Amino acid sequence: MNKTELTDVIIIGAGPCGLFGVFQFGLIKLRCRVIDVLPEVGGQCSTIYPKKPIYDIPGSPEVLAGKLIKNLEKQIKTFEPIFSLGEKVLKINKKRNKKIEVITNKGNKYIAKVVVIAGGLGCFEPRKPKIENITEYEKTKIDYFVTEPEKYKNKNVVISGGGDSALDWAIFLAEKKYCKTLTLIHRSERFRGHLDSVDKIINLSKKNKINLMLNSQVTNISSEKITINKKQKLNYDFWIPLFGLSPKLGPIAEWGLNLENNKIKVRTYDYKTNLNGVYAIGDINTYKGKLNLILCGFHEAALATQSAYKYINPDKKFLLKYTTVSGVNKF
Ligand SMILES: Cc1cc2nc3c(=O)[nH]c(=O)nc-3n(C[C@H](O)[C@H](O)[C@H](O)COP(=O)(O)OP(=O)(O)OC[C@H]3O[C@@H](n4cnc5c(N)ncnc54)[C@H](O)[C@@H]3O)c2cc1C
């Protein structure tokens, strides 16, 4: 194991409900670690529809999904949550001393008094191109997420895809002039990404800052060259195929939780699961009348928090305080 670290609460999933959970726990002075397999926070809002407006967040007549996530990050900043991003939770184990241990794919072990699963639709995993020998190069030459753009400095970089992620990263790298060469490959002439981004890509290609290859696909790879449309060869250092993400329930299914249709069954007065000290909020849970809406997940976060407080402090009384009275204070 790499490290063992303790916080009051571990929240699995940095979607909107997990982030709002940090706020609710912060109000009652419980510190959270938030773990997400993705390299950035926001869950579905950031990965599937960041530029779509949401109209049913109370008090916000219209808010872009990406902006809602930015607002939540701002709202929880005071409580200094610890983020472990790009880490998949593989296991949760109950310990004898009431504590819960959470183990991730990076070999880290995190301990908490309470765990809140806000895992949404499950782990998002990249859609991989169908190329036979792709696994040979995944550790060295292929990135399904961009986490360290600096590594592409002075390198030959190829991005594939026609959605927002592919366009946004191509624009970012071209504008920063990071790469020795930058190629964007897309299988058709029409993009799925935002119109503004498509215009930018076309302008950057006219200025020779991006080598744009339409109606093209990578059909083969070797250690130094990628083959396009079965004939043209291109030198490359890194290939970044950005074909979107698909959710899979993943390891959550193996944690001894009561499940129904791949969702975690909870009791409705505090969203506790069948395991003591383990709660489930947001899209990952199920109960009679459940609605997969962000506002329902926010409500669930508030009720799970006060129940968790009583679980951690059985001798103390939970006192509801209005934020208008208590304010929002650091620990
Ligand atoms: C196109 C679209 C439009 C929508 N429009 C609206 C709308 O207008 N209004 C509305 O209220 N709702 C809307 N929704 C639904 C809303 O996005 C979801 O209800 C909300 O995202 C649920 O939030 P969450 O925090 O529960 O989960 P998610 O947003 O799904 O986040 C869960 C996170 O958990 C992580 N995770 C899962 N398992 C693990 C693991 N083992 N280890 C580490 N990390 C893990 C995932 O990577 C993910 O980031 C829309 C959804 C879609 C797809």
The ligand as a MOL file (V3000), in Angstrom:
LIG
                    3D

  0  0  0     0  0            999 V3000
M  V30 BEGIN CTAB
M  V30 COUNTS 53 58 0 0 0
M  V30 BEGIN ATOM
M  V30 1 C -27.7970 14.7120 -20.9170 0
M  V30 2 C -28.2620 14.8020 -19.4860 0
M  V30 3 C -29.0340 15.8790 -19.0920 0
M  V30 4 C -29.4640 15.9760 -17.7540 0
M  V30 5 N -30.2330 17.0400 -17.3900 0
M  V30 6 C -30.6040 17.1730 -16.0820 0
M  V30 7 C -31.4050 18.2920 -15.6630 0
M  V30 8 O -31.7900 19.1420 -16.4630 0
M  V30 9 N -31.7310 18.3770 -14.3230 0
M  V30 10 C -31.3490 17.4240 -13.4110 0
M  V30 11 O -31.6430 17.5770 -12.2230 0
M  V30 12 N -30.6240 16.3510 -13.7980 0
M  V30 13 C -30.2530 16.1970 -15.1020 0
M  V30 14 N -29.5350 15.0930 -15.5020 0
M  V30 15 C -29.2280 14.0650 -14.4780 0
M  V30 16 C -28.0680 14.5210 -13.5760 0
M  V30 17 O -26.9260 14.8130 -14.3630 0
M  V30 18 C -27.7550 13.4190 -12.5840 0
M  V30 19 O -28.8990 13.2480 -11.7670 0
M  V30 20 C -26.5670 13.8210 -11.6950 0
M  V30 21 O -25.3920 13.9690 -12.4500 0
M  V30 22 C -26.3270 12.7660 -10.6120 0
M  V30 23 O -25.2480 13.2080 -9.8490 0
M  V30 24 P -24.3940 12.2030 -8.9510 0
M  V30 25 O -23.4560 13.0700 -8.1980 0
M  V30 26 O -25.3100 11.2980 -8.2180 0
M  V30 27 O -23.6240 11.2500 -9.9940 0
M  V30 28 P -22.6990 11.5130 -11.2720 0
M  V30 29 O -22.8680 12.8650 -11.8150 0
M  V30 30 O -22.9730 10.3590 -12.1840 0
M  V30 31 O -21.2220 11.3560 -10.6770 0
M  V30 32 C -20.8040 10.1260 -10.1440 0
M  V30 33 C -19.2890 10.0750 -10.1050 0
M  V30 34 O -18.8760 8.8960 -9.3860 0
M  V30 35 C -17.6960 8.3870 -9.9690 0
M  V30 36 N -17.5290 6.9780 -9.5920 0
M  V30 37 C -18.4160 5.9660 -9.7100 0
M  V30 38 N -17.9090 4.8200 -9.2220 0
M  V30 39 C -16.6590 5.1110 -8.7550 0
M  V30 40 C -15.6280 4.3400 -8.1440 0
M  V30 41 N -15.7540 3.0280 -7.8910 0
M  V30 42 N -14.4700 4.9710 -7.8280 0
M  V30 43 C -14.2860 6.3120 -8.0870 0
M  V30 44 N -15.2420 7.0730 -8.6730 0
M  V30 45 C -16.4140 6.4860 -8.9950 0
M  V30 46 C -17.9140 8.6150 -11.4660 0
M  V30 47 O -16.6740 8.6630 -12.1680 0
M  V30 48 C -18.6620 9.9670 -11.4880 0
M  V30 49 O -17.7830 11.0530 -11.7010 0
M  V30 50 C -29.1090 14.9660 -16.8110 0
M  V30 51 C -28.3220 13.8800 -17.2270 0
M  V30 52 C -27.9050 13.7950 -18.5600 0
M  V30 53 C -27.0570 12.6240 -18.9590 0
M  V30 END ATOM
M  V30 BEGIN BOND
M  V30 1 1 1 2
M  V30 2 1 2 3
M  V30 3 2 2 52
M  V30 4 2 3 4
M  V30 5 1 4 5
M  V30 6 1 4 50
M  V30 7 2 5 6
M  V30 8 1 6 7
M  V30 9 1 6 13
M  V30 10 2 7 8
M  V30 11 1 7 9
M  V30 12 1 9 10
M  V30 13 2 10 11
M  V30 14 1 10 12
M  V30 15 2 12 13
M  V30 16 1 13 14
M  V30 17 1 14 15
M  V30 18 1 14 50
M  V30 19 1 15 16
M  V30 20 1 16 17
M  V30 21 1 16 18
M  V30 22 1 18 19
M  V30 23 1 18 20
M  V30 24 1 20 21
M  V30 25 1 20 22
M  V30 26 1 22 23
M  V30 27 1 23 24
M  V30 28 2 24 25
M  V30 29 1 24 26
M  V30 30 1 24 27
M  V30 31 1 27 28
M  V30 32 2 28 29
M  V30 33 1 28 30
M  V30 34 1 28 31
M  V30 35 1 31 32
M  V30 36 1 32 33
M  V30 37 1 33 34
M  V30 38 1 33 48
M  V30 39 1 34 35
M  V30 40 1 35 36
M  V30 41 1 35 46
M  V30 42 1 36 37
M  V30 43 1 36 45
M  V30 44 2 37 38
M  V30 45 1 38 39
M  V30 46 1 39 40
M  V30 47 2 39 45
M  V30 48 1 40 41
M  V30 49 2 40 42
M  V30 50 1 42 43
M  V30 51 2 43 44
M  V30 52 1 44 45
M  V30 53 1 46 47
M  V30 54 1 46 48
M  V30 55 1 48 49
M  V30 56 2 50 51
M  V30 57 1 51 52
M  V30 58 1 52 53
M  V30 END BOND
M  V30 END CTAB
M  END
